[in-house]
Amino acid sequence: MKRLAALAAPLLLGACAFGRLKPGMTKEGAAVPAAGPSLDAARRDAVTGSLELFLAPGSAESARMAGALGAKAGELTGRARWKRGAGVIEVKFGKVLAALDQEGLLRPKGFPAHEPRVLLLVSEPLGLLGIGTAGDTVRRGLYARGITAIDGRDNMNNFQAKGSEPAALAAGAARLGADWLLRGAASSSVERVPLSGAWRAHATLLADAYTVSDAAPVAQSRSEANTLDVSSAAARGKALEHVGEEAAGKAASAITESLGGRSQGAVFVSGAHDAARLKALLAAVRGVEGVAGAYLANWRGEEETVVLRVFLAGLRIDGLAARLLRADSTLTLLSVEPDDGRLAVEIPRRGE
């Protein structure tokens, strides 16, 4: 009797696993329908089939990686429900993504291996020490546009330069791993409005952008703003924030233009319930003129949400939104944030 129970236990566990695993997104990646002469063969097919989520099908890279990753499908797959040559197999997207990233295949040619990094040197009015309002707003504005910003006036960043000329500053920026240098000077003034008693502030930010590699000037910009407030300090702060935000947008545009109009964006997708629908969506995204590449970058299987990383050439994220909705009319547009390079869409639920 005990021996019978011992033999039955693995069968019962297998039956439970068989019942739990269903096609759809999972915490590890996705459970996909599979069939083949053996479980090992089905695992290989599941892995190679998932490559469409990361590489454009039909490309030389996709063909090469299909063989390489198929050979170690056991490491790239997890749970399986298998019976009489058919079932469901879970593909671990994180491991597939890591393998492709190690090969340098996720970014199209011509796109930098990392987000642009900018060293900020913005002098502030009133003899402020450390990070000032305008400079901090520039930093946050660049971050929002997918550009890493390092404030050289923050002592924690340990920026050092042997001189104040662009070449010396660029050398110091290079030691911090920056690709660009943004040097600026902010000024402001405040006056009381006679009739209302409010305070009017005027702020200006002059900025020069340079490439760190050769200290070559890229762009010059002038940003101005006027604000009103019942407090003189608040009026001044708002004006400096406005010029900082405007300067960040101009600097980001100059950097994008110098990169040949190439930029990166993100498409947030709700209702991502299965890998097949995601493949169709990625095919639509890749088919939009101005999209140099796209891949599945992040996922939450339990919430049916994913993030697609897109690489754009001469196309903004709002342009992608318009063209994508024309290409796939089943999508619902949730939001577009051109300055942040973000687009959110929803896939209709099953049966809708």
C-alpha positions, 0 to 999 in steps of 0.5 A: 500500500505504501509502495503504491502511494509512493508511486502515485505521488509523482503522478499526482504532482505531474497532474497538478502541474499539468493543470496549472500551466496554461498558455499566456504571459507568466512571471518568467516570460510566457507559456506557449503551445508546443508540439513535437516528437519529443519534449526536448524538440518542443523546448527548442521550437518554443525558444526559437519561436520566441525570438520574434519578440526580440529580433526581427524575423528573417534577419541573419541575426535571428537565424544565427541565434535560433541555432545557438539558443535552440542548442541550450533550450533546456536552460532557457525554458522552465515548466512544461505541460506535456502529453502525447507529443503536445502541450505547453512550455514556459520560455524564460524571457529574461535569460533569452534577453540576457543572451541576446544583449550579450551578443549586442543584438538588441540595439540597431547599428548606429545607436549608442550602446548606452543612453547619452550622458551629459555633464552639466555646468550651470552657474546660478544667480545670487552666488548659490553654492552647489546645485541651483534651481535652473541647473537641477531643472535642466538635469531633471528635464534631460532625465525625462528625455532619456538622457543621463545628466551629471551635475558637475557642481554636485561635490559628490560627483567629484568633477575636476578640470584643469582649467575653464576652457572647453577642452579642459572641461571636456577632459574632466567630463570624459573621466566621469564617462560623459559624452556631452558637456552642457555649460550654462549661466543663469541670471534672474531679476525681480521687481514689484508690480505697482498696482497688484503688489505681486512680484514679477521675475525674469530669468535667462539661461545661456547654454553651450553644448559640446561633444566630450570626445573633441570639445567641439561646439554642438549648439548654443541656446538662449532661454527666457521666462517671465513669471508672477507670484505674491512671493519674490522668491517663488517668482524667481524660482518659477522663472528659473525652473521655466528656463531650465526646462526650456534649456533641457528640451533644446539640449536634448533636441541638439543631442538627438539631431547630432546623433542623426535624429536617432532616439529611443522610446518606450511603448507601454502595453496593457492587455498583453495576454499572450506571446502571439498577440505581442508578436503581431504588435511588434511586427506592426511597430517594426513595420512603421517607417522611421522605426529602426528596431523594437523588442520586448524589454520588460513584462509583468505576466500577472498584470498582463503588461509589457514594455517595448523598447523602440529605436527611432530614426527621424521619428518622434514617439507621437508620430509612431503613435499615429502611424501605429494606430493606423496600422493596427486599428484594434489598439486603444491609445491611452497616452502619449508623452512626446518629451519623455518618449513614452507611448501607452496603448491597450490591447483589447481583451479576448473576445472583445 
